[in-house]
Amino acid sequence: MTEPTQPAQPEEETTMDQNETEERIHSVEVTQATQAATLAGAQATQAATDAGTTATNAAMHAGLLGTMAAGSVSLIVGIFLGMAIRGARN
């Protein structure tokens, strides 16, 4: 006994109509635009962060140098003031 064979079915072709193709292209374009905007925002944020860090470091150095200069001047004035007081006592 032989088994009955099924007739060969034609392979289904996957076709996209024009509207579906345009929708997919639009979706890809929107995704790329979103990624570009995200990257631009990240770069702007990084630039602002770097500028803030640079400004903070400059202010810190200026404050440190100002404090050191004031301390040095105070030390020298104190030494001469001490010498003057000691000389006045003798």
TIKE-569758 format. One record per atom (N, C-alpha, C): atom name; x, y, z. Coordinates in pm, 1 decimal, padded with zeros to 6 digits, always signed. Example, Ala and Ser with C-alpha at 12.3 -4.5 7.8 and 13.67 -1.06 7.14 Angstrom:
{'N', {+01319.0, -00569.0, +00780.0}};
{'CA', {+01230.0, -00450.0, +00780.0}};
{'C', {+01320.0, -00330.0, +00780.0}};
{'N', {+01285.0, -00225.0, +00708.0}};
{'CA', {+01367.0, -00106.0, +00714.0}};
{'C', {+01290.0, +00003.0, +00787.0}};
//
This chain:
{'N', {+00081.7, -00116.1, +00000.0}};
{'CA', {+00000.0, +00000.0, +00000.0}};
{'C', {+00087.9, +00124.8, +00000.0}};
{'N', {+00051.9, +00216.5, -00079.8}};
{'CA', {+00130.4, +00339.3, -00085.6}};
{'C', {+00050.9, +00450.7, -00020.4}};
{'N', {+00127.5, +00536.8, +00040.7}};
{'CA', {+00062.7, +00649.1, +00108.6}};
{'C', {+00028.6, +00755.9, +00005.6}};
{'N', {-00083.6, +00819.1, +00027.8}};
{'CA', {-00118.7, +00925.2, -00066.8}};
{'C', {-00026.2, +01045.0, -00045.8}};
{'N', {+00014.1, +01103.1, -00151.0}};
{'CA', {+00102.3, +01219.7, -00142.0}};
{'C', {+00020.0, +01346.1, -00154.8}};
{'N', {+00065.7, +01442.7, -00081.8}};
{'CA', {-00005.0, +01570.2, -00086.8}};
{'C', {+00051.5, +01652.2, -00202.0}};
{'N', {-00032.4, +01726.2, -00264.0}};
{'CA', {+00018.2, +01808.2, -00374.4}};
{'C', {+00114.5, +01914.1, -00319.5}};
{'N', {+00215.5, +01942.3, -00394.2}};
{'CA', {+00315.0, +02041.2, -00352.6}};
{'C', {+00249.5, +02178.1, -00342.9}};
{'N', {+00275.9, +02244.2, -00227.2}};
{'CA', {+00218.8, +02377.1, -00208.4}};
{'C', {+00320.3, +02480.6, -00256.7}};
{'N', {+00274.2, +02576.5, -00327.3}};
{'CA', {+00368.8, +02679.4, -00371.5}};
{'C', {+00419.9, +02757.7, -00250.6}};
{'N', {+00548.9, +02790.0, -00252.8}};
{'CA', {+00606.1, +02865.6, -00141.7}};
{'C', {+00546.5, +03005.4, -00141.7}};
{'N', {+00514.7, +03048.9, -00019.7}};
{'CA', {+00456.3, +03181.6, -00007.8}};
{'C', {+00569.1, +03284.5, -00014.9}};
{'N', {+00550.3, +03380.2, -00095.2}};
{'CA', {+00648.1, +03487.0, -00105.5}};
{'C', {+00609.6, +03597.0, -00008.3}};
{'N', {+00710.2, +03646.5, +00061.9}};
{'CA', {+00681.8, +03756.6, +00153.3}};
{'C', {+00705.8, +03885.9, +00078.7}};
{'N', {+00601.0, +03956.5, +00059.2}};
{'CA', {+00612.1, +04084.9, -00009.8}};
{'C', {+00557.4, +04192.6, +00081.9}};
{'N', {+00618.6, +04310.2, +00072.5}};
{'CA', {+00570.5, +04423.9, +00149.7}};
{'C', {+00513.2, +04524.4, +00051.6}};
{'N', {+00402.3, +04576.9, +00088.0}};
{'CA', {+00348.5, +04681.1, +00001.7}};
{'C', {+00421.4, +04812.5, +00029.2}};
{'N', {+00396.9, +04909.4, -00051.4}};
{'CA', {+00467.5, +05037.7, -00044.7}};
{'C', {+00447.8, +05105.9, +00090.5}};
{'N', {+00327.1, +05102.1, +00144.6}};
{'CA', {+00298.8, +05169.1, +00271.6}};
{'C', {+00377.5, +05107.7, +00386.4}};
{'N', {+00384.0, +04974.5, +00389.4}};
{'CA', {+00457.0, +04907.4, +00496.4}};
{'C', {+00606.4, +04939.4, +00487.6}};
{'N', {+00659.6, +04944.2, +00367.4}};
{'CA', {+00800.0, +04979.1, +00347.8}};
{'C', {+00826.2, +05121.7, +00396.0}};
{'N', {+00738.8, +05214.1, +00360.2}};
{'CA', {+00754.7, +05352.7, +00403.3}};
{'C', {+00745.7, +05364.8, +00554.3}};
{'N', {+00656.8, +05289.8, +00616.1}};
{'CA', {+00643.1, +05292.7, +00761.6}};
{'C', {+00770.3, +05242.3, +00829.2}};
{'N', {+00827.4, +05136.3, +00777.1}};
{'CA', {+00951.4, +05083.3, +00834.7}};
{'C', {+01067.1, +05181.6, +00818.3}};
{'N', {+01074.9, +05241.9, +00702.2}};
{'CA', {+01181.1, +05340.6, +00678.1}};
{'C', {+01163.1, +05459.3, +00772.1}};
{'N', {+01040.0, +05504.0, +00787.3}};
{'CA', {+01012.6, +05615.2, +00878.9}};
{'C', {+01051.4, +05578.1, +01021.7}};
{'N', {+01020.6, +05457.4, +01061.6}};
{'CA', {+01054.8, +05411.3, +01195.8}};
{'C', {+01206.7, +05412.3, +01216.7}};
{'N', {+01281.2, +05368.0, +01117.4}};
{'CA', {+01427.5, +05367.5, +01126.3}};
{'C', {+01479.6, +05510.8, +01133.2}};
{'N', {+01421.0, +05599.5, +01053.1}};
{'CA', {+01463.3, +05739.9, +01054.8}};
{'C', {+01438.4, +05803.6, +01190.6}};
{'N', {+01322.5, +05775.7, +01249.9}};
{'CA', {+01289.4, +05830.8, +01381.5}};
{'C', {+01386.8, +05777.8, +01485.8}};
{'N', {+01417.3, +05650.1, +01478.4}};
{'CA', {+01511.5, +05590.4, +01573.2}};
{'C', {+01649.3, +05654.0, +01560.0}};
{'N', {+01695.0, +05673.6, +01437.9}};
{'CA', {+01825.8, +05735.8, +01417.0}};
{'C', {+01826.3, +05880.2, +01466.4}};
{'N', {+01719.3, +05953.0, +01442.2}};
{'CA', {+01711.7, +06091.8, +01489.3}};
{'C', {+01713.2, +06096.6, +01642.0}};
{'N', {+01643.6, +06003.8, +01704.1}};
{'CA', {+01641.4, +05997.5, +01850.5}};
{'C', {+01780.4, +05967.7, +01905.3}};
{'N', {+01848.9, +05873.2, +01842.2}};
{'CA', {+01984.3, +05840.1, +01886.9}};
{'C', {+02079.4, +05957.6, +01867.6}};
{'N', {+02065.8, +06029.1, +01757.2}};
{'CA', {+02151.2, +06145.5, +01732.0}};
{'C', {+02125.8, +06254.1, +01836.0}};
{'N', {+01999.4, +06277.0, +01869.5}};
{'CA', {+01965.9, +06378.3, +01970.4}};
{'C', {+02017.8, +06336.3, +02107.7}};
{'N', {+02006.9, +06209.3, +02139.4}};
{'CA', {+02057.2, +06159.2, +02266.7}};
{'C', {+02207.8, +06176.5, +02276.0}};
{'N', {+02277.5, +06144.8, +02167.9}};
{'CA', {+02423.0, +06160.4, +02165.4}};
{'C', {+02461.6, +06306.8, +02179.0}};
{'N', {+02391.8, +06395.4, +02109.2}};
{'CA', {+02421.0, +06538.4, +02119.1}};
{'C', {+02397.7, +06588.5, +02261.5}};
{'N', {+02292.0, +06541.8, +02323.9}};
{'CA', {+02264.9, +06580.5, +02462.9}};
{'C', {+02372.0, +06530.4, +02557.6}};
{'N', {+02416.7, +06408.2, +02536.7}};
{'CA', {+02522.2, +06351.9, +02621.4}};
{'C', {+02652.5, +06429.1, +02604.0}};
{'N', {+02683.5, +06467.5, +02480.7}};
{'CA', {+02805.7, +06543.3, +02456.4}};
{'C', {+02797.1, +06682.0, +02518.7}};
{'N', {+02681.4, +06745.7, +02509.5}};
{'CA', {+02663.7, +06877.7, +02570.5}};
{'C', {+02675.8, +06868.9, +02722.6}};
{'N', {+02618.7, +06764.4, +02779.9}};
{'CA', {+02628.2, +06744.1, +02924.1}};
{'C', {+02772.8, +06722.6, +02966.7}};
{'N', {+02845.8, +06643.2, +02889.6}};
{'CA', {+02985.9, +06618.2, +02920.5}};
{'C', {+03067.8, +06746.6, +02911.3}};
{'N', {+03040.8, +06828.1, +02809.3}};
{'CA', {+03112.8, +06954.8, +02794.0}};
{'C', {+03083.9, +07047.4, +02912.0}};
{'N', {+02958.9, +07054.1, +02954.4}};
{'CA', {+02923.2, +07138.0, +03068.2}};
{'C', {+02987.9, +07086.7, +03196.8}};
{'N', {+02992.6, +06956.3, +03211.9}};
{'CA', {+03056.8, +06897.1, +03329.1}};
{'C', {+03205.4, +06929.4, +03331.4}};
{'N', {+03270.4, +06917.2, +03215.8}};
{'CA', {+03412.9, +06949.4, +03207.2}};
{'C', {+03438.2, +07096.6, +03238.3}};
{'N', {+03353.2, +07184.5, +03185.6}};
{'CA', {+03368.9, +07328.0, +03212.7}};
{'C', {+03349.8, +07357.3, +03361.1}};
{'N', {+03252.7, +07293.4, +03422.5}};
{'CA', {+03229.7, +07311.7, +03566.3}};
{'C', {+03346.9, +07262.2, +03648.8}};
{'N', {+03401.7, +07149.2, +03609.7}};
{'CA', {+03517.6, +07094.9, +03681.0}};
{'C', {+03637.3, +07187.6, +03669.3}};
{'N', {+03659.3, +07240.5, +03549.5}};
{'CA', {+03770.9, +07332.7, +03527.6}};
{'C', {+03753.0, +07459.8, +03610.5}};
{'N', {+03632.1, +07514.1, +03611.6}};
{'CA', {+03605.9, +07634.9, +03689.9}};
{'C', {+03623.4, +07609.1, +03839.3}};
{'N', {+03577.9, +07493.8, +03884.5}};
{'CA', {+03592.6, +07458.9, +04025.4}};
{'C', {+03739.7, +07446.5, +04063.5}};
{'N', {+03818.0, +07381.4, +03979.1}};
{'CA', {+03960.6, +07366.1, +04007.3}};
{'C', {+04031.4, +07500.4, +04007.1}};
{'N', {+03995.6, +07588.4, +03914.3}};
{'CA', {+04057.4, +07721.3, +03909.9}};
{'C', {+04025.3, +07800.4, +04036.5}};
{'N', {+03900.3, +07794.1, +04079.7}};
{'CA', {+03861.7, +07864.3, +04202.6}};
{'C', {+03932.7, +07805.9, +04323.8}};
{'N', {+03945.9, +07674.5, +04326.5}};
{'CA', {+04014.0, +07609.5, +04438.1}};
{'C', {+04160.4, +07652.8, +04444.4}};
{'N', {+04226.3, +07655.6, +04328.6}};
{'CA', {+04367.0, +07696.8, +04326.4}};
{'C', {+04382.5, +07843.1, +04365.7}};
{'N', {+04292.7, +07927.1, +04315.5}};
{'CA', {+04299.4, +08068.5, +04351.1}};
{'C', {+04279.0, +08087.0, +04501.5}};
{'N', {+04184.2, +08017.4, +04558.2}};
{'CA', {+04159.5, +08025.9, +04702.8}};
{'C', {+04277.2, +07974.5, +04783.3}};
{'N', {+04334.7, +07865.5, +04738.5}};
{'CA', {+04449.7, +07807.8, +04809.1}};
{'C', {+04568.8, +07902.3, +04804.0}};
{'N', {+04595.5, +07956.7, +04685.3}};
{'CA', {+04708.3, +08049.0, +04672.7}};
{'C', {+04684.3, +08176.9, +04752.8}};
{'N', {+04562.6, +08226.2, +04752.8}};
{'CA', {+04529.7, +08344.7, +04832.9}};
{'C', {+04550.0, +08319.7, +04980.8}};
{'N', {+04506.9, +08205.2, +05027.3}};
{'CA', {+04523.0, +08169.3, +05168.2}};
{'C', {+04670.6, +08155.0, +05204.5}};
{'N', {+04746.7, +08090.9, +05116.0}};
{'CA', {+04890.2, +08074.9, +05142.7}};
{'C', {+04961.4, +08210.1, +05144.2}};
{'N', {+04923.9, +08298.3, +05051.5}};
{'CA', {+04986.6, +08431.2, +05047.3}};
{'C', {+04952.6, +08510.2, +05173.2}};
{'N', {+04827.2, +08504.7, +05213.5}};
{'CA', {+04787.0, +08576.0, +05334.6}};
{'C', {+04858.8, +08520.1, +05457.3}};
{'N', {+04872.6, +08389.9, +05462.0}};
{'CA', {+04944.3, +08327.5, +05573.4}};
{'C', {+05090.4, +08366.5, +05575.3}};
{'N', {+05153.1, +08372.5, +05459.6}};
{'CA', {+05294.3, +08410.7, +05450.8}};
{'C', {+05313.8, +08555.0, +05494.0}};
{'N', {+05227.9, +08643.7, +05446.2}};
{'CA', {+05237.4, +08785.1, +05485.2}};
{'C', {+05216.3, +08798.9, +05634.8}};
{'N', {+05119.1, +08728.3, +05689.6}};
{'CA', {+05092.7, +08734.4, +05834.1}};
{'C', {+05212.8, +08685.5, +05913.2}};
{'N', {+05278.5, +08581.3, +05866.8}};
{'CA', {+05396.0, +08528.8, +05936.5}};
{'C', {+05508.5, +08632.2, +05938.0}};
{'N', {+05533.6, +08691.7, +05823.4}};
{'CA', {+05642.2, +08790.1, +05814.5}};
{'C', {+05610.7, +08913.1, +05900.3}};
{'N', {+05487.1, +08961.9, +05892.6}};
{'CA', {+05447.6, +09077.1, +05975.2}};
{'C', {+05458.5, +09041.1, +06122.5}};
{'N', {+05418.2, +08920.6, +06156.9}};
{'CA', {+05427.2, +08877.6, +06297.2}};
{'C', {+05571.3, +08872.5, +06346.8}};
{'N', {+05660.8, +08825.6, +06260.6}};
{'CA', {+05802.6, +08819.7, +06300.7}};
{'C', {+05856.0, +08960.6, +06327.4}};
{'N', {+05830.7, +09051.9, +06232.8}};
{'CA', {+05880.8, +09188.4, +06251.3}};
{'C', {+05813.2, +09258.7, +06369.0}};
{'N', {+05684.6, +09232.0, +06388.4}};
{'CA', {+05613.7, +09290.3, +06501.7}};
{'C', {+05671.9, +09237.8, +06632.9}};
{'N', {+05700.1, +09107.7, +06636.4}};
{'CA', {+05762.1, +09049.4, +06756.0}};
{'C', {+05899.1, +09108.7, +06783.0}};
{'N', {+05978.7, +09129.6, +06676.7}};
{'CA', {+06110.5, +09190.6, +06693.6}};
{'C', {+06098.6, +09333.9, +06742.1}};
{'N', {+05998.4, +09407.4, +06691.9}};
{'CA', {+05978.4, +09546.2, +06734.2}};
{'C', {+05937.0, +09553.2, +06881.2}};
{'N', {+05848.0, +09463.8, +06921.0}};
{'CA', {+05802.5, +09461.4, +07061.3}};
{'C', {+05919.6, +09427.1, +07152.2}};
{'N', {+05999.3, +09329.9, +07112.3}};
{'CA', {+06114.0, +09288.6, +07194.9}};
{'C', {+06216.0, +09402.0, +07204.3}};
{'N', {+06239.0, +09470.9, +07091.9}};
{'CA', {+06332.4, +09584.0, +07094.4}};
{'C', {+06281.3, +09698.3, +07181.0}};
{'N', {+06151.5, +09718.5, +07185.8}};
{'CA', {+06094.3, +09826.0, +07266.5}};
{'C', {+06105.1, +09794.2, +07415.1}};
{'N', {+06106.7, +09668.2, +07450.6}};
{'CA', {+06115.0, +09628.9, +07591.7}};
{'C', {+06254.8, +09646.2, +07646.0}};
{'N', {+06353.8, +09640.4, +07562.0}};
{'CA', {+06493.4, +09649.3, +07608.1}};
{'C', {+06539.9, +09788.8, +07617.9}};
//
